[in-house]
């Protein structure tokens, strides 16, 4: 019988203990894999959604809320600002481009965003079919909106007041017409309904008569690096508006999330360490329990290296089984979370992805398994068959 088959026989003889070792290690690996997938995809999504936007200008309030509502579209706005105040920022010599946003309504849980055609250029969005919006009450749909809302070019729909799905109050007297559908971008644009600013004003103010025009926020691109120091100070100190940096607030958001992530990472490491200690104790104890078996193997011609191989195969089998099960559980948990997020209209996360850091994680798990086998393997190598038979 080969050492591998013998090791498998020893593991099969203790099914509950073997399962405990594998499950402990798998839970630790699964937690780390899940954290790797979640944090990397979240960080990537934050960067993609904010790419090309240097500054966001809006109403006074929480800077993070302003970024979440105007860049990532996952929070309510801090309020509206007068169009004339926004134009002061747009005319500033340090500003290369401003893109206004008007928020407030939704359709089937997806936000209706009043904006300009230049908004699509910020994200490199292109049409999959149809044409861009041009006139009042025309709309272009993000790819996810078209798919989940069942709307396409030529369809008509009405918005609901508010940004939550199922809002009771609607604007049935002001229907929109879909003129185009965007190709998937992997950004927040996929979840938006885009229309001219005039559409939002028309729905809320009539056909343009009376009242001061308002927007929710301005997305700003700098003309030069100097603007990063001077423009936010100008907006915050010299106007009634607020300036917030997507890069800074995105990093702050990740730091807030990072506290929970770090706690889960420590928990995963404790699980893996517990599994390693458990396997070490089990392998060491097994040497004592099987001393007559090992002595018999030696008398039948097995070399010390064969006993080492037996211990290593047994320990590494547990490590590999735990790593494979942990990978499956981690990716499965990420996929389940992603489908939950997709159903609730939040950021998608997928388990059908592979991060390069997972390879290092697997290498670390296997190294931990090898280290766990080291001392028991040395003990097996140095055991004298006569002493094992005589020992009581």
N, C-alpha and C positions, 0 to 999 in steps of 0.2 A: 504493500500500500504506500502511495506517495505521501509526502509530508502535507501537501495541500489537501488531499482527501482526508487525512487523519485530522487536520485542523478543522475542516468542515464538520467532521463527525463529533469532535469535542464541542463545537459551537451548537450543533443540533441537539446535543445531549442536555443542554441548559437553555431551552428556548426562551424562557421568561427573562433570565438574566441577560442573554444576548440581545433580546428585544429592547430591554431597558437601556443598555449601553448605546445601541443604535439610535433609539428615539431621543435620548438626551443630546447626543452629538448632532442629530438631524435638526432638532429644535434650535440649537445655537447657530448652526449653518443657515437654516431657513430665515432666522431673524436678521442675520447679517446680510444675506442675499436680498431680502426684501428692502432693507434700509438702503443698500447700494442702488437698487433699481429706483426706489422712490425718490431719494435725494438727487441722484444724477438726472433723472427725467424732469424733476421739478426745477432744478437749477437750469437745465437746458431750456425748459419752457419759459422761465422768467427772462432768460437772456434773449430768446427769439422774439418774445412779445415786446420787449423794450428796445430791440435793435433799431437804430436809426432815430430814436427819440432821446434828445439830450435833456429836456426839461418839460415839465407839465405845469401850466399856470391855471389856477382855478380859484374858487372861493376859499376864504379863510376857514381853517379847521385842521383836521389831522392830515399831515403830509402823506402818511401811509394810506389813509383812506382815499385821498385824492389819486394816488398812483393805482391802487387796487381798482377803483371805479373807472378810471379813464384810460388805463393802459392794459390792465388784465381783465377788466369788466367782470369782477367778482364781488363788488360791494356797491353800496348806494353812494351817489355823489355827495360832496360836501355842500352843494348848492349851485346856483347859477350866478353868472357874472354878466354885467352889461356889455353889449357888443362894442360900445364905444371905448370901454376900458380895455377890452381885449385888443382893439385896434391900436391902442397906445403901445402895447407890447409888440405887436406885429411890425410897427414902424421903427422899432429900435434899431440903431445901426449894427448892433452885434447879432441880430437875428437874421438867419438866412431863409428860414421857412417857418410858417405857422400853419397848423391844420386845426380848424375849430371842430368841436364836438358838441352836439346837443342831445342829451339823454333824457329819458323820462318815461318812455313807452316800451312795450314789448309785444311780441306775438308768439303764443305757445311757449312762453318762458324764454324766448330769445330776444335780445335787446335790439330795439330800433335805434340806429345811430344816425342823426343828422350830421352831415359832414360835406367835404368837397372831394372832387375826383383825386386830388393829391394824396388823400388818405391811403389809397391803394398802393401808391408808389412807396410809402414808408415800409410796407411789408412785401413788396415785390409780388403783389397779388395780380393774377390775370384771369380773364374770363374763360370758363370752360364752354359756355354757350350763351347766346344772347348778346346783348350790347350794354354798355354802361348806362347808368341813370343820367338823364340830361334835364328833364323837366320836373316840376313839382309833382309829388305823389307817385314818382317812379322809384323802384327799389331794386337793388342788387342783393342777392342772398349769398351768404357764406355756404360752403359745401355741406357742413353739418346741418345747417338750418334747412337747406333744400331736402336733404335726405330724411331727417327726422320729422319735419313738419309736413312733408308730402307736397311741397310747392315747387313749381317749375316756371319756366318762361311763359308769360301770358296769364298766369294765375293772378287772382285778386284776393286781397286779404285786408282785414282791419286790425288795428292795434288796440291794445288794452292799456289803460293808464297804470303806471307803475312798472317795476322791473321783475316782479315775481310771477311765476307761472300761475295761471288760473285767476288773474285779477278780475274782479267783478265788473268794474267800470270800463267801458269800451268807447271806441270812437267809430261806431258803425256808419256814421254819415260821411266819413272820410276814408274811402277805400284806397289802398295802394295797388299798383300794378307791377308785377315782376317783369323786369326787362332783361335780366341776366343772372347767371349763376356762376360763382367763382370756382376755380379749381382749388383743391385742398392746399393749404399753406402750412399746416401744422402750428398755426398761431391762433390768437384770439379771434382773428378775422373769420375763421371758419364758423364761429358761433354768433355772428352778427348779421343784422339786416341793415344795409347801408342805403341812405336816401339823401337828397339835397337838404341843406339846412332849412330851405323855404318850406319843405314838407312839414317839418316839425312845427315851424311857426304857423303854418296854415292850419294844422290840426288844432293847435292850442289857442290861436289868436284870430282865427277867421282868415280872410283873404288879404291880409296885409295892412289893413287900416288901423291906425292908432296903436298906442302901447310901445314901450321900449323893447327893442330886440335883445334877446339874451342867448348866451351859449353856456354850456356846462364847463368846458375846459378848452385850453389851447395846448396842442402838442407842438413843441418847439425844437428846431434844429439850429445849432449855433453856426455863426459865420466864421468864427475863429476860436482857438482854445482859450483866448483871453475871456471870452464870454462866460466860461464856467465859473470864473471868480466874480465877475462884475454883474452879470445879468440877474442871478438869483437875489443878490443884495439889493439891486435896483427895484425889483418887483416887490420884495418883502418890506422894504423900508420906504419906498416912494409911492406906492399905490395901495389900494384897498384889496389887492389880490394876494395870492399865496403862490410861491414857486416851490416845486418839489422835484428832486432828482430821482428818476427811475433806478439808476445804478445804485445810489445810496440807499434808497428805501427797499429795493430788492435785496440788497445785502443785509439790511436790518431785519427783513422778513425771514430770510434764511437763518439768521442768528437766533431769532425767536423760535423757529421750528427746530433749530439745532439742539436746543436744550433737551427736548423730548427725544430727539434722535440719539443723542449721546447717552441718555438714560437707557434706552433700548439696546444700544450697542454694548454698554457695560453688562446688562442683563444677559445678552447673548454670549459674551465672553465668559461670564460666570458659569453658564450652562455648559459651554465647551470645556472649561477647566474641570468642572465636576465630572463630565463624561470621561475626560482623560485620566483623572485620578481614579475613577471607578474601574476603568479598563486596566490601569496599572495594578491596582489591588487584586483584581480578578486574575490577571496573568501571573502575578507573583504567588497568589494562593494556589493557583492551579499547579504550579511546579511542585508544591508540597503534596497536594492531593494525588498527583500522578507520578510520584517518585518511582513506584514500582513499574509503571508503564514505561517511563523513560529509561529506567535501569534495564528493563527487558529489551528495549530497542537497542541500547548500547551493546548488550551481550549478543544480540543477533547481528551485529555488525554496523549499526548506525554510527556515524561519526559525530563528534560534538557539533560540527557545522549543521548537521541534519536537525539536531534539537533546536539550534538557533533558528533555522528556517521554519520549524514548526511554530515556535513562539511568534516570530515575525509575521508569518502568514495569518495566524489567528488574530493578532492585534491589527494588522493592516486591513484584514477583511472587515473588521468592525468599523475602521476608519473610512474605508471606501464606501461601505454600505451607508454609513451615516452621512457622508458627503453627497452621495447621489440622491438619497431621500431628502436631504436638506435643500438641495438645488430644486428638486421637484416641488417641495412645499413652498419655498420662497417665491419661485416664479408663479406658482398657482395662486398664492396669496396676493401677489401684485396684480395678476390678471383679474382676480375677483374684485379687488378694490377698483381697478380701472373700469370694469363693467358697471360697478355701483356709481362711480363718478360720472360715467357716460350717461347713465339713466337719469341722474339728477342734474345734468347739464354743467358739470364742473370739469376741471382739467382732466384730460385722459391720462391714465397710467397703464402701461401694458407689461404683461409678463412675458410676451413674445419678443423679448429683446435680450441681448447679451452685452454686458459691460466688461471691458478688459480687466477691471479690478476683481472680477469674479475668478479669473484664472489665478491671480495672486492669493485669493481667499482659499481656493482649492489646494494650491501649493502649501499654504500655511496649515491647512487641516491635515494633509498627508504628512507634513513634517512633524506636526504634533503627534500623529499616530505612530510615526517612527520613533520619536523620542520616548513615547509611552512604552514601546517594546524594548527599549535599549537595555535597561537594568535587568528585566526578566530574562532577556536573551543572553546577557553576560553570565547570569547565574546558571542558566541551563548549560552554557558552554563549559563552565568550570566545575560542574557537578561530577563527582566520581561515582561510577555505577555501583561499586562495592559499598560505599558509604550510604547510597540511597537505599540499598537493600537491607543494610544493618540497622538503619535509623528506625526507631519506633515512634 
